[in-house]
């Protein structure tokens, strides 16, 4: 069958016509659903028409921009369809932008209206204070909105509420429903990894074209499918498949903002999902979470990969575990989605992102001369497609630089085999120039991903005094650990000397942007462990410095390098090194101008070391002094777990000392930072919530809890915080390892970012009374100083849902589960101790 015969032209229709068609044919079928609500096709048709009319009445002119600043929820889909029915331009934005980023994007797209949620309202109000004239529509359940608006300015209380607009017809303004297929309909921003994000303007025809040419006829997307959408809806692939693809064919979508593998697996099973769009990291974690124990099969038939292709080992493991192939594809915002894709019944070519979609023409050209590259030769990818963007909003020069005579210059480098299968080798702007020779990071990464024990890999550049720059490898160890000697041997066998990494680091997760692409600009700032570094002795031969070559075992922890097991006793000592400038959530903070390692980091080190000897509980753990890092040099760390006494208890100590500063020098004396007692783990907690947030709990705005507490406390809400709720004398807190950071809970017992967020004094200050806006209560509590009964029930959680309670003696208790409700952590009591500048000054002066 020819491409023309397969093309589904009837799917390219205006939004309002597609909605009306489904409302007539399948009015009661669920269209979109999340954890809060579901909408049938008939309801979606009515509600989007009502909202569109009200948006017209609020002054949203034809062709004006309306920003949609919402997390993944049904209203994030509904509002972008309503904006199209108002014949305006919908602008979905990442709801985790900073104030400065949000202000820039609103200015850039010349937004005239913002549709936002209760959780985002305080930030939107701050940003709009300097931008009068932008209207706001507020999304949220009544209880949610009442909580955030309580005690606020009357102007906030008078904001139009989205649910009111969706439930009532405008008496004056009907929906326009006259947006042409080739007029601007949506503006999606690029990830901005090489500069400020650019707004990509697309039409209804372009955004629906991939579904008509590929998603429906080749991938089989139909009204029978149940799509699971954990990808952010502001991302191009999610926008074009999980929203517009579903709209075109009439299938059902479950929307979730959970990227945790446990939650995705649970939802896929409960919803009997058939179609999933996810990142390589998600699929990797799905395999890991089901590696042991019983596992009920899923009904998935299509699993599309967003971002970079999955390594061959993940393809094999996923197909073996779930019985379905991962479909790598290649696309961009500028092409309104996919350019190439693999097919469910097609051959698997390792590393390839498939063949061009029907109707798409590709050229591979020499970036210097523009000459065509031959079969198997590398060249820049040029694309000719009916789905090309109209251009970058307000950037004619940038548009002219990439759109030329019907072709889009992607800036990507690739090779194409004789059968047409494309393999992306890198980006023009990411090439590492080593001594005048080009090294493509993606080429080195493909070799590294072949090594057993490498879960994920990224390659970045490091400045070099004579060569200009050299490649450096950042590896995520698999569940069974990583053999650095196997990595080096594979590189020697597969890569020429100029392409071999000069350093190998172990990290916990490769940083990626929302599209799933490697964020290379963040690699050099990652917190990790140096596994190997090429060095040269007097003979000029390379020397190796792995733990194994020194007769030590790998510590299997992101912040510890090796473990020393003593032959004559069951004591163990873990070693590591901290340096100033540690870059990772919860791993360091600035206090009064000094870099301080929070006590929760030492607590995690102690739990990890004790767990090595089968002790999953710290009976007691006390921080003796703050760990202040010097401005230059580093601090050596040793965590020792002593021999068991008659009761099975073991002493745990954490010692540090500054670097000696000279080769062979004995160094300053060791200083005890913390100590405690370890025992075997206790029983799991009784508290395991059936629903989240728990019944009867009300939402608490973060800005009521956190504020600027000066030099004695941290400023602002922790980045890991996702929500706070209260029920009488209980607090419920959800914290997540922030997206885009060098860790998602993969190798920490409990990531310090999660512990640090739960143990913030500002949170505890509100138990038993109202929060003190001056922060004086938080000052008195200070930092966690004494922990009792700390039990780790499960490791590597990326999400914690915690219940916080206060005892009469002033101590505080924690019980935490992960996103699936599995017990993770129990803390019988935490006692806070003041940490004043004088204490930090004394600790800073310690040798």
Beta strands, then each sheet from edge to edge (+ up, - down):
strand 1: 30-33
strand 2: 38-40
strand 3: 65-69
strand 4: 89-92
strand 5: 111-117
strand 6: 135-139
strand 7: 160-161
strand 8: 184-189
strand 9: 199-203
strand 10: 226-229
strand 11: 252-255
strand 12: 275-279
strand 13: 302-306
strand 14: 326-327
strand 15: 329-332
strand 16: 337-341
strand 17: 355-356
strand 18: 361-365
strand 19: 379-384
strand 20: 391-392
strand 21: 403-404
strand 22: 407-416
strand 23: 422-427
strand 24: 432-434
strand 25: 437-439
strand 26: 454-464
strand 27: 468-477
strand 28: 503-507
strand 29: 529-533
strand 30: 535-536
strand 31: 542-543
strand 32: 553-557
strand 33: 560-565
strand 34: 572-579
strand 35: 589-591
strand 36: 594-597
strand 37: 617-623
strand 38: 627-629
strand 39: 634-641
strand 40: 650-658
strand 41: 671-679
strand 42: 698-699
strand 43: 721-727
strand 44: 730-736
strand 45: 783-792
strand 46: 799-806
strand 47: 812-817
strand 48: 823-833
sheet 1: 2+ 1- 11- 10- 12- 13- 14-
sheet 2: 4+ 3+ 5+ 6+ 7+
sheet 3: 8+ 9- 20+
sheet 4: 15+ 16- 17+
sheet 5: 18+ 19- 22+ 21-
sheet 6: 18+ 19- 22+ 23-
sheet 7: 24+ 25-
sheet 8: 26+ 27- 28- 29+
sheet 9: 30+ 31-
sheet 10: 32+ 33- 34+ 39- 40+ 41- 37+ 45- 48+ 47- 46+ 44- 43+ 42-
sheet 11: 35+ 36- 38+
end
